């Protein structure tokens, strides 16, 4: 994070003050010595982010497919060596399922909204987390919503954690590109503070993913898989 000088206008009054903004890194990622890709990110939890990125973008099936992974945040560079003959498999399991009553989802999301200190200070990052019926297990944040999800997926892969008993928690709109990451990983449930797009909803229905959005305060919209959310408590 970085402190900057700003002018705040409130009710026609101007006030000079300082505010916090999120730090952005333009990480140059070279895969198998090819032309580097530019990944805008926060520069934190790079191992998890790159592992998740490689998986969700079809470069690897498992962590073992990574022959080497090195990064230098001072120079904002990363190099990865992979087996070029590997093809990624779809990670979704059709028997994957999780039951989270609606009242528990609301309680979990209330806790989730307070986890990111960087969001509280800057308002400039997205968060992603995973939860079971025991509560939140892990969370990450990043300036990119895609990176935040890749970090969760990468952490699971690096720690041999299954996806099929987890709910993916998000602070972003659920778009096609977002839900495709969840499908490849195998999350059976997605819950967000924002809604899905029509294409994302179609993908959720085709893959039997329970999907809820606009989870705020004491309300939520269930877009698919209502049975997975049970009933609201009285």
C-alpha positions in Angstrom: 0.0 0.0 0.0 1.1 3.6 -0.6 0.1 6.9 1.1 -0.8 9.6 -1.4 -2.0 13.2 -1.2 -5.6 13.8 -2.3 -8.3 16.5 -2.3 -11.6 15.3 -0.8 -14.8 17.2 -1.7 -17.7 16.8 0.6 -20.8 19.1 0.3 -18.8 21.6 -1.8 -16.0 21.8 0.8 -12.5 20.9 -0.3 -10.0 19.3 2.1 -6.4 18.4 1.6 -5.6 15.0 3.1 -3.8 11.7 2.6 -5.3 8.4 1.6 -4.0 4.9 1.0 -4.0 3.3 -2.4 -3.2 -0.3 -3.4 0.3 -1.1 -4.7 0.3 -2.5 -8.2 3.1 -4.7 -9.7 3.4 -5.4 -13.4 4.9 -8.9 -13.1 6.6 -10.1 -16.3 6.0 -13.9 -16.5 8.1 -16.0 -18.9 6.9 -19.6 -19.4 9.3 -22.0 -21.0 11.4 -19.0 -22.3 8.6 -17.7 -24.4 7.8 -14.0 -24.7 6.8 -12.7 -21.2 3.2 -12.2 -20.2 2.3 -9.1 -18.1 0.3 -10.0 -15.0 -0.8 -6.9 -13.0 -0.9 -8.0 -9.4 -0.3 -6.9 -5.8 3.0 -8.8 -5.6 2.0 -10.9 -2.6 1.7 -14.7 -2.4 3.3 -15.1 -5.8 3.9 -18.8 -5.6 0.2 -19.5 -5.0 -0.9 -16.9 -7.6 1.3 -18.4 -10.4 0.4 -22.0 -9.5 -3.3 -21.1 -9.8 -2.7 -19.1 -12.9 -0.9 -22.0 -14.6 -3.6 -24.4 -13.7 -6.7 -22.3 -14.6 -5.1 -21.3 -17.9 -4.4 -24.8 -19.0 -0.6 -25.0 -18.6 -0.5 -27.7 -15.9 -2.5 -30.5 -14.4 -0.7 -30.7 -11.0 2.0 -28.9 -9.1 4.4 -31.6 -10.2 4.2 -30.4 -13.8 6.1 -27.3 -12.7 9.8 -28.0 -13.2 11.0 -24.7 -11.8 9.4 -21.5 -10.6 11.5 -18.4 -9.7 10.6 -14.8 -9.2 12.3 -11.5 -8.4 9.9 -8.9 -7.1 12.5 -6.2 -7.1 12.8 -6.5 -10.9 9.1 -7.6 -11.2 10.0 -10.8 -13.2 9.1 -14.4 -12.9 10.3 -17.5 -14.9 8.6 -20.8 -15.1 9.7 -24.1 -16.7 7.0 -26.6 -17.5 6.7 -29.9 -19.3 5.5 -28.6 -22.7 3.7 -31.9 -23.5 1.2 -31.7 -20.6 -2.5 -31.0 -21.3 -4.8 -29.8 -18.6 -7.7 -31.9 -17.5 -11.1 -30.6 -16.3 -11.0 -30.7 -12.5 -14.7 -30.7 -11.9 -16.2 -33.7 -10.2 -19.9 -34.3 -10.8 -20.3 -35.8 -7.3 -18.9 -32.7 -5.7 -21.4 -31.2 -3.2 -21.5 -28.9 -0.2 -24.4 -28.0 2.0 -24.4 -24.5 3.6 -27.6 -23.2 5.1 -28.4 -19.6 4.0 -28.0 -18.2 7.5 -24.5 -19.7 7.7 -23.6 -18.3 4.3 -24.6 -14.8 5.5 -22.6 -15.2 8.7 -19.6 -16.4 6.7 -19.8 -13.6 4.3 -20.0 -11.1 7.1 -16.8 -12.5 8.5 -15.2 -12.6 5.0 -16.0 -8.9 4.4 -13.8 -7.9 7.3 -10.7 -10.1 6.6 -8.9 -7.9 4.1 -7.1 -5.1 5.9 -5.9 -3.8 2.5 -9.4 -3.4 1.4 -10.4 -1.6 4.6 -7.5 0.9 4.1 -7.6 1.3 0.3 -10.9 -0.1 -1.1 -8.7 -1.1 -4.1 -8.5 -4.9 -3.9 -10.7 -7.9 -4.4 -10.8 -10.9 -2.1 -11.3 -14.6 -2.6 -11.7 -17.2 0.1 -12.9 -20.8 0.5 -15.1 -22.1 3.2 -16.5 -25.4 4.5 -19.4 -26.0 6.8 -16.8 -25.4 9.6 -16.2 -21.8 8.4 -13.6 -19.9 6.3 -10.4 -22.0 5.7 -8.2 -19.6 3.6 -8.4 -16.2 2.0 -6.3 -14.0 -0.3 -6.7 -10.6 -1.8 -5.2 -8.8 -4.9 -5.8 -5.8 -7.1 -7.0 -8.4 -9.7 -10.1 -10.5 -8.9 -8.7 -13.2 -11.2 -5.4 -13.2 -9.3 -7.2 -13.5 -5.9 -9.0 -16.7 -7.2 -5.8 -18.1 -8.7 -4.1 -17.7 -5.3 -6.8 -19.7 -3.6 -6.6 -22.4 -6.3 -2.8 -22.4 -6.2 -2.8 -22.7 -2.4 -5.1 -25.7 -2.5 -2.9 -27.4 -5.1 0.3 -26.7 -3.2 -1.3 -28.1 0.0 -3.1 -31.1 -1.6 -6.4 -29.7 -0.5 -9.5 -31.0 -2.3 -11.9 -28.5 -4.0 -15.1 -30.6 -4.0 -16.1 -29.9 -0.4 -15.4 -26.1 -0.5 -17.5 -23.0 -1.2 -15.7 -20.2 -3.1 -16.3 -16.8 -1.7 -15.8 -13.7 -3.8 -16.2 -9.9 -3.7 -16.6 -9.5 -7.4 -19.1 -9.8 -10.3 -19.2 -13.5 -11.3 -18.4 -13.4 -15.0 -17.7 -16.2 -17.5 -14.0 -15.9 -17.0 -14.4 -16.1 -13.2 -16.7 -19.1 -13.1 -14.6 -21.0 -15.6 -11.7 -21.0 -13.1 -14.1 -22.4 -10.4 -15.3 -25.1 -12.9 -11.7 -26.2 -13.7 -10.8 -26.3 -10.0 -14.0 -28.2 -9.0 -15.7 -25.9 -6.6 -19.4 -27.0 -6.2 -20.6 -23.7 -4.7 -19.8 -20.0 -5.4 -21.0 -17.1 -3.2 -20.3 -13.5 -3.9 -21.3 -10.0 -2.8 -22.1 -9.3 -6.5 -24.3 -11.0 -9.1 -23.4 -13.3 -12.0 -23.7 -12.5 -15.7 -26.1 -14.5 -17.8 -23.2 -16.6 -19.3 -21.8 -17.4 -15.9 -25.3 -18.5 -14.8 -25.6 -20.8 -17.8 -22.2 -22.3 -16.9 -23.2 -22.8 -13.3 -26.4 -24.6 -14.3 -24.7 -26.8 -16.8 -22.1 -27.8 -14.2 -24.5 -28.1 -11.3 -22.8 -25.4 -9.3 -24.8 -23.8 -6.5 -24.6 -20.1 -7.0 -25.6 -17.1 -4.8 -24.9 -13.4 -5.3 -25.7 -10.0 -3.7 -25.0 -11.6 -0.3 -25.2 -8.5 1.9 -26.5 -8.0 5.4 -29.4 -10.4 5.9 -30.2 -11.0 2.3 -29.0 -13.0 -0.7 -30.1 -14.0 -4.2 -29.9 -17.7 -5.1 -29.4 -18.2 -8.8 -28.8 -21.9 -8.9 -28.8 -24.9 -6.5 -31.3 -23.7 -4.0 -31.3 -27.1 -2.2 -27.7 -26.5 -1.2 -28.5 -23.4 0.8 -31.4 -24.9 2.8 -33.8 -22.5 4.6 -33.3 -19.1 6.3 -33.5 -19.4 10.1 -36.6 -17.7 11.6 
